[in-house]
């Protein structure tokens, strides 16, 4: 096609003039024309060998000295090359002797290069020590142009040198590679390519080659011409590698996990490498570890890691079943296979619950038992911690890290209030938060006390089952050294002064108050019951604790009282 690389006439004229001027200057200064070859050359024959590799070349650490390992360097010519042009989007340039890169103003506009190399001669388990690309640059436009930065990308699908064009290949670039820049000099150009060669060899990228994009700024009009494989200076890869006799993949396994684990737990794995008879194993280079939840899809967790353990931190919610598996890659590049799940556990991330069993509101015993209960959703309770406080003071340890569910308190002092709280820890280490307040309290007294049950119904109506009397019930407590000898019942009617009604023996804990027989009628009644011990001590009705032995009721046989609301009554019994 006549338009390929056809120079602009005006540009040619300018170059001829510049060349003549330069020749004149050279002659006037005693210089030979060869001194200006870099500026003038538009079509230069390739040199026999490329220059030394530039400092940007990537190199791998020296391969291990393993029996049977052989280090070689191969030169691989391009198996496919072409360039594409945005100005001619349907035209194929795969057979051209040139590979154009950059922007040709008024011509082919954006031009990009496609290259592909066959790596089949390099063993799949080879260690790439170094790799470089080598391309021969025959033209630099404009003359005297400096370095041209370019970007290379992995091709994402196969292409054919014979039919590739802008329309069907321009969009196929994938992950980028940082290959650097092309100097503004004529001759062989070289740069590091280990990253791409290693990716192709390890199959982390499919080997569809690369697409290269140069400076496509229209206003600058910069472009380069490089030789294609249709010439005797084809693009090539020079690869230095070490092939190892170890061609057997290693194995890896994940250490067994407990049945239950906390939200954060540690996973351990290990591996073993193998080699054919007479060949030393190259050793494990890294591991890949995967996990899945409740039998779902496997997820990447650790990739190409050299560690043999790691924290699995809050990647799974409470109650889920988590499985793990691992594979290893050795230093010869052999990759093991993933197997089925190798370790599993159920995540228990919720703390257990526990509480103190309610205690009597008041008691006269200096020794009593505190009980507690607890439950856990998965792994089970490992231990309890119990604390107590006296008269709302600071919390103090009662018993710690115990599996017991009761404790005998001795030596309690009167009159003091004892509060108790408990927390539980489960088998995977989840710890319940301490309650801020006591879960159970009891008041220890050293004098007799009465607790009266609420009177029911609270309002006696004409329709009540019993209308001529009020049923009372109570219980008493006193230290063993001074037992109760009698109970005394007082009543208050219609806000009149408190009146003694009757005394009862220590074994009697109920009575029927016959208010009609006593000549009493409708109105509010309040009953106070006291206890008398063997020392003659009696419950002080002016003491706030006397409220425990107090209860009230309204007699409304005239059916005049209409309650507006009801309030709950909580009894300590």
Residue, then its C-alpha position, 0 to 999 in steps of 0.5 A: x500500500x503506497x500510503x505506508x510510511x510515505x513521508x510528507x513532501x514538505x518534511x522531506x524538503x526540510x530534511x534535505x536542506x537540513x542535511x546539506x547545511x549540516x554537511x557544510x558545517x561538518x566540512x567547515x569544522x573538519x568533521x566527517x559526515x559520519x558524525x551526523x549519522x544519528x540525526x540524518x539516518x532514516x533507514x539504517x541497517x541493523x547492527x550485528x548485536x544489540x547494546x548491553x541491556x539497560x539498567x531498567x532490566x528486571x532480574x530475579x535472585x540467583x537460582x538455588x544451587x540444586x542438583x540437576x539444575x541447568x541455567x540457559x539463555x535463549x533468544x526467542x524471535x516474535x512469532x507474531x507482530x503487527x501494528x494498527x492504525x486509527x486512521x485506517x481502522x480496517x486495514x491490516x499491516x501484519x505483513x509490513x516490514x515496519x512496526x510504527x508507534x506513536x502519532x503520524x499527523x496527517x497520515x496514519x494518526x495513532x499507531x500501536x504495536x502488537x507482539x507475541x512470543x512462543x515460550x514453549x521452549x522454556x520448561x514450565x517449572x523454570x525460574x526466570x533469572x532475567x528477561x529483556x526485549x530487543x527491538x531494532x529502531x530504524x526511524x525517529x520522527x521528528x529528527x532529534x526527538x528524545x525518549x518516548x514513553x510508552x505503555x504496554x498491556x497484556x493482550x486479553x484474547x488471541x489475535x492473528x497477524x494476518x487480519x488484525x486491525x484497529x477495529x478488532x484489536x485496539x480494545x484488547x489491552x488488559x493489565x498494564x506493564x511498566x516497560x519504560x521508554x524508547x530512546x531517540x536513537x537509531x539501532x537496537x533498543x532493549x528493556x526489562x521483560x521479566x515481569x511479563x515472561x514470568x506471568x506468561x510462564x506461570x499462567x497468571x496471564x494467558x500468553x496472547x502477547x502485548x499491545x504497545x501504545x506510544x505518545x499519541x499527542x496529535x500536536x506533537x506528531x511523534x512516532x517511531x519505526x521499528x523493524x518487524x519479523x519480516x526483516x532480518x532484525x526481528x523483535x526478540x526476547x532474550x530469556x535467562x532461566x534455570x530449569x530444575x530437575x524437580x518436576x514433582x509438585x509439593x503437597x500442603x495441608x491445613x492443621x486441624x481446627x477445634x470444633x468451635x472457634x472465636x471470631x478471631x482465630x489462627x490458622x496453621x498450614x504446612x507443606x512437603x516438597x518432593x522430587x524424582x529419584x536422584x534429584x533434590x527437592x527444590x523446596x516450597x516457595x509459597x502457599x495459596x490458602x482458600x476458605x469457604x463458608x457453609x459449603x459455598x464457593x471457595x474464596x482466596x484468602x492468602x495467595x503466594x504467601x511464605x507464611x505458615x499461619x495467619x489470623x482469620x479475623x472476623x471474616x465469618x459471622x456467628x454460627x457459620x461453618x468455615x472450611x480451609x484448604x491449601x496448596x503449595x508451589x515449590x522453587x522449581x515452579x511446580x504447583x500443587x493441587x487443591x484438595x477437598x477441605x482439610x480443616x474446619x470449624x464453626x465460628x462462635x463469636x457471641x458471648x454466653x449469658x448468665x444470671x444470679x438466682x433471686x434471693x430473699x429480699x430480707x433474711x436473718x441468716x448470716x450463712x446462705x447459698x447463692x445460685x446462678x445459671x448460664x447458657x451459651x449458643x454454641x461451644x458451651x460455658x467454660x467457667x463463671x466469675x462471681x462478684x459481690x458488693x456490700x451496701x452498694x460498695x465496690x465489687x469484689x471477687x467471690x469466686x473466679x473461673x469456676x464451673x460450679x453454679x452455687x456458693x455458700x456465703x458465710x459470715x454475713x453481717x447485719x444489718x447489711x445488703x449484699x448484692x451479687x453478679x455473675x459473668x460467663x466465659x465460653x469454650x472459645x474465650x468469648x466473655x460476657x460483659x459484667x452487668x452494671x447492677x446487682x442481679x440479686x440482692x438480700x438484706x441480712x438482719x439480726x432481729x425478727x421481721x415479717x413479710x406480708x403477702x398482698x391482700x386479694x382482691x385489692x378492692x372487695x366489691x358486693x360481687x366478691x367471693x367473700x364480702x364479710x372478712x379480709x384474708x391475711x397471710x404472712x411469713x416471719x424470719x428471725x435469727x436462730x438464737x432468738x426465734x419468733x414467739x408470736x405475731x401481732x396484727x394491727x389494722x388502720x381503718x379510715x385513717x384512724x389511729x393504728x389499732x391492735x387486733x390479735x396475737x398469733x403463735x409462731x407457727x400461725x401464718x394466716x388469719x381472717x379479719x372479720x371487719x363486719x363482725x367488728x362493726x366496721x364497714x366500707x373504707x380503706x384498711x391497712x394491716x401491719x404485722x410485727x414479730x416478737x422474738x424470745x428476747x422480747x424484741x419486736x419489729x419496729x413499725x417506724x423502721x422503713x423495713x416495717x413496710x415488708x409486713x404491711x398490706x392494704x385493701x379497700x372495702x366497697x360494698x356500696x360499689x362507689x369506687x371506680x379505679x382509674x388504673x391498676x399498678x403492678x405489685x411485686x412481692x419478694x415472695 
